[in-house]
Amino acid sequence: MTDQLAKPKRVRRRVKPLAANVAKRIDGRTREARMLKELRDELIAHVGGKPSVPERILIDTAARLQWHIALMDQKLIINGNEMNPLDARRYTAWCNALGRALMRLGLKSPAERGPDLASYLAQKAASSGTAS
């Protein structure tokens, strides 16, 4: 009788991040998956072809945000440019977050930015060594 009155054990479940669920649904064969891959490839090329870990995270975030915005644009076209208040807030938030992620990645490509500090110092040392 005491077994029936005892509280059942609480089962703890690990919550998966949203990105893991999205990745499972987008397996590479869909139009959306191709769009995500193309955008990632373009952003990787934009940062110089070999992104650091933080740049890779920003690239993945920007790609997913752009994907959500594209889906919302498609929904707007289908619904005749009508958006409910919740969707309007989401759309605005996603656009702002995308803009911030892209700003953090940099608007100019590495070639347009000029040399990094190490390259500049090496160039300066080489030019002062040949001038003597």
C-alpha positions as CSV (number, residue, x, y, z in Angstrom):
1,M,0.0,0.0,0.0
2,T,2.8,2.4,0.7
3,D,4.2,1.8,-2.8
4,Q,1.0,3.1,-4.3
5,L,1.2,6.3,-2.3
6,A,4.8,7.0,-3.0
7,K,5.6,9.7,-5.6
8,P,6.7,8.4,-8.9
9,K,10.4,9.0,-9.7
10,R,11.0,12.1,-11.7
11,V,12.6,11.4,-15.1
12,R,15.0,14.0,-16.2
13,R,15.2,14.5,-20.0
14,R,18.0,16.2,-21.8
15,V,16.6,19.1,-23.9
16,K,18.2,19.2,-27.3
17,P,19.0,22.6,-28.7
18,L,16.9,24.0,-31.5
19,A,19.8,23.7,-34.0
20,A,19.9,20.0,-33.5
21,N,16.2,19.6,-34.4
22,V,16.5,21.9,-37.4
23,A,19.5,19.9,-38.7
24,K,17.6,16.6,-38.5
25,R,14.8,18.1,-40.5
26,I,17.1,19.5,-43.2
27,D,19.0,16.6,-44.6
28,G,20.6,18.2,-47.6
29,R,18.1,17.2,-50.3
30,T,15.6,20.0,-49.9
31,R,15.6,23.4,-51.4
32,E,16.1,24.9,-47.9
33,A,19.1,22.8,-47.2
34,R,20.7,23.9,-50.5
35,M,19.9,27.5,-49.6
36,L,21.6,27.1,-46.2
37,K,24.6,25.4,-47.7
38,E,25.0,28.1,-50.4
39,L,24.7,30.9,-47.8
40,R,27.2,29.2,-45.5
41,D,29.7,28.7,-48.4
42,E,29.3,32.4,-49.4
43,L,29.9,33.6,-45.8
44,I,32.9,31.3,-45.4
45,A,34.4,32.7,-48.6
46,H,33.6,36.2,-47.3
47,V,35.7,35.7,-44.2
48,G,38.6,34.4,-46.1
49,G,37.8,30.7,-46.5
50,K,39.0,29.4,-43.1
51,P,36.7,30.7,-40.4
52,S,37.6,30.5,-36.7
53,V,35.2,28.8,-34.3
54,P,33.4,32.1,-33.4
55,E,33.1,33.0,-37.0
56,R,31.7,29.5,-37.8
57,I,29.1,30.0,-35.1
58,L,28.2,33.4,-36.5
59,I,28.0,32.0,-40.0
60,D,25.7,29.2,-38.9
61,T,23.5,31.6,-37.0
62,A,23.3,34.0,-39.9
63,A,22.4,31.2,-42.3
64,R,19.6,29.9,-40.0
65,L,18.3,33.5,-39.5
66,Q,18.3,34.1,-43.2
67,W,16.5,30.8,-43.7
68,H,13.8,31.8,-41.2
69,I,13.4,35.2,-42.9
70,A,13.1,33.6,-46.3
71,L,10.4,31.3,-45.0
72,M,8.6,34.3,-43.5
73,D,8.8,36.2,-46.8
74,Q,7.3,33.2,-48.6
75,K,4.5,33.1,-46.0
76,L,3.9,36.8,-46.6
77,I,3.6,36.3,-50.4
78,I,1.2,33.4,-49.9
79,N,-1.0,35.3,-47.4
80,G,-1.1,38.4,-49.5
81,N,1.3,40.6,-47.4
82,E,-0.7,40.2,-44.2
83,M,1.2,39.5,-41.0
84,N,-0.1,39.0,-37.5
85,P,1.5,40.9,-34.7
86,L,3.5,37.9,-33.4
87,D,5.0,37.2,-36.8
88,A,5.8,40.9,-37.3
89,R,7.7,40.9,-34.0
90,R,9.6,37.7,-35.0
91,Y,10.4,39.0,-38.4
92,T,11.8,42.2,-37.0
93,A,13.8,40.4,-34.4
94,W,15.2,38.0,-36.9
95,C,16.2,40.8,-39.3
96,N,17.8,42.7,-36.5
97,A,19.7,39.6,-35.3
98,L,20.8,38.9,-38.8
99,G,22.1,42.4,-39.2
100,R,24.1,42.2,-36.0
101,A,25.6,38.8,-36.9
102,L,26.7,40.1,-40.3
103,M,28.2,43.2,-38.7
104,R,30.2,41.0,-36.4
105,L,31.4,39.0,-39.3
106,G,32.4,42.2,-41.1
107,L,31.0,43.9,-44.1
108,K,34.3,44.0,-46.0
109,S,36.1,40.9,-47.2
110,P,39.6,40.2,-45.9
111,A,41.1,41.5,-49.1
112,E,39.3,44.8,-48.8
113,R,40.2,45.2,-45.1
114,G,43.9,45.3,-45.7
115,P,46.7,43.3,-44.0
116,D,46.3,42.0,-40.4
117,L,48.7,43.2,-37.7
118,A,51.2,40.4,-38.1
119,S,51.4,40.9,-41.9
120,Y,51.8,44.6,-41.5
121,L,54.6,44.3,-39.0
122,A,56.4,41.7,-41.1
123,Q,56.1,44.0,-44.1
124,K,57.3,46.9,-42.1
125,A,60.3,44.9,-40.8
126,A,61.1,43.7,-44.3
127,S,61.0,47.2,-45.8
128,S,63.1,48.7,-43.0
129,G,65.6,45.9,-43.4
130,T,66.1,46.6,-47.1
131,A,66.3,50.4,-46.6
132,S,69.4,50.1,-44.4
